[in-house]
Amino acid sequence: MRRKKQERKATKTYYHISSVSQMYNLHPQTLRLYEREGLLKPSRSEGNTRLYTDEDIKQLELILNLIRDLGVNLAGVEVILNMRQKMQQMEAEVNELLEYIKREFFRGKEGEFEAKKWGLVQVSQTKIVKREESKG
């Protein structure tokens, strides 16, 4: 049973260009344009048919949100997507650096690290109340 679940997870879902264009009310040429511009990178079948994965669909949804809802042009979409990719890469690098520092700094002192990790006192959120000036 467990193996079947793992096999299902490993199997990717692929969508043809016609089904993607229908799902998002787009002309197939629009999807081809996004691919030419480098905004989408669908994989290809042996017969050279475009196959869109769930990741491609998420990317398309982001592109359509930028274009339709925010009015960003294709050049702007490209800049935003590149910036997002660089930010994700930087975030991964920072996390890797933090793990390295944690490993090296606290090597042999794991108990001390755990104690200090919970050393801050948790404070409940306070409510802001407008104070009236006294006339006097």
C-alpha positions in Angstrom: 0.0 0.0 0.0 2.7 2.4 0.9 4.6 1.7 -2.3 1.6 2.5 -4.4 1.3 5.9 -2.8 4.9 6.6 -3.5 4.5 5.5 -7.1 1.5 7.8 -7.5 3.5 10.7 -6.1 6.4 10.0 -8.5 4.0 10.0 -11.5 3.6 13.5 -12.9 0.5 14.7 -14.6 0.9 16.2 -18.1 -1.4 18.4 -20.0 -1.6 19.0 -23.7 -1.5 22.6 -25.1 -5.2 22.3 -26.2 -6.4 21.4 -22.7 -4.3 24.1 -21.0 -5.6 26.7 -23.5 -9.2 25.7 -22.8 -8.6 25.7 -19.0 -7.4 29.3 -19.0 -9.3 30.6 -22.0 -6.2 31.3 -24.0 -5.4 30.7 -27.7 -2.7 28.0 -28.1 -0.6 30.7 -30.0 -0.5 32.7 -26.7 1.0 29.7 -24.9 3.6 29.3 -27.8 4.4 33.0 -27.4 5.0 32.6 -23.7 7.3 29.7 -24.5 9.2 31.7 -27.2 9.7 34.5 -24.7 11.1 32.0 -22.2 8.3 32.5 -19.7 7.1 28.9 -19.9 9.2 25.8 -20.6 7.0 22.8 -21.2 8.6 19.4 -21.7 8.2 17.6 -25.0 6.9 14.1 -25.9 8.8 11.8 -28.3 6.6 13.2 -31.0 7.6 16.8 -30.0 4.2 17.6 -28.5 4.2 20.2 -25.7 3.5 18.7 -22.3 2.7 21.0 -19.4 3.2 19.8 -15.8 1.6 21.1 -12.7 4.6 23.3 -12.1 4.1 24.8 -15.6 0.5 25.4 -14.8 1.4 27.3 -11.6 3.9 29.4 -13.6 1.2 30.1 -16.2 -1.2 31.2 -13.4 1.4 33.6 -12.1 2.0 34.9 -15.6 -1.7 35.4 -16.2 -2.1 37.1 -12.8 0.6 39.6 -13.6 -0.8 40.3 -17.1 -4.5 40.2 -16.5 -4.9 41.5 -13.0 -1.9 43.8 -12.6 -1.4 45.0 -16.2 2.2 43.9 -16.5 3.6 43.6 -20.0 5.7 40.6 -21.2 9.0 42.3 -20.6 7.9 43.1 -17.0 6.7 39.6 -16.5 10.1 38.3 -17.5 11.9 40.7 -15.1 9.6 39.7 -12.2 10.0 35.9 -12.9 13.8 36.3 -13.0 13.8 38.3 -9.8 11.6 35.6 -8.1 14.0 32.9 -9.3 17.0 34.8 -7.9 15.2 35.5 -4.6 14.4 31.8 -4.2 18.0 30.9 -5.0 19.3 33.5 -2.5 16.9 32.2 0.1 18.2 28.7 -0.4 21.8 29.9 -0.1 21.0 31.9 3.1 19.3 28.8 4.6 22.3 26.7 3.7 24.7 29.2 5.3 22.6 29.4 8.4 22.7 25.6 8.7 26.4 25.6 8.2 26.9 28.2 11.0 24.6 26.3 13.3 26.5 23.1 12.7 29.9 24.7 13.1 29.2 27.1 15.9 27.2 24.6 18.1 29.2 21.5 17.3 29.4 19.6 20.5 27.1 22.1 22.2 23.7 21.0 20.8 22.1 21.0 24.3 23.2 24.6 24.8 21.8 25.6 21.4 18.4 24.0 22.3 18.4 25.8 25.7 19.2 29.2 24.0 16.7 28.6 21.2 13.8 28.8 23.7 15.5 31.4 25.9 13.3 34.3 24.7 10.2 35.0 26.6 7.0 34.9 24.6 4.9 38.0 24.9 1.2 38.1 23.9 0.2 40.6 21.4 -1.1 43.9 22.9 -4.0 45.9 21.7 -3.3 49.5 20.7 -5.7 51.9 22.4 -6.1 55.6 21.5 -5.5 57.8 24.5 -7.5 60.9 24.9 -5.5 64.0 26.0 -6.7 65.5 29.2 -7.7 69.1 29.1 -6.5 70.9 32.0 
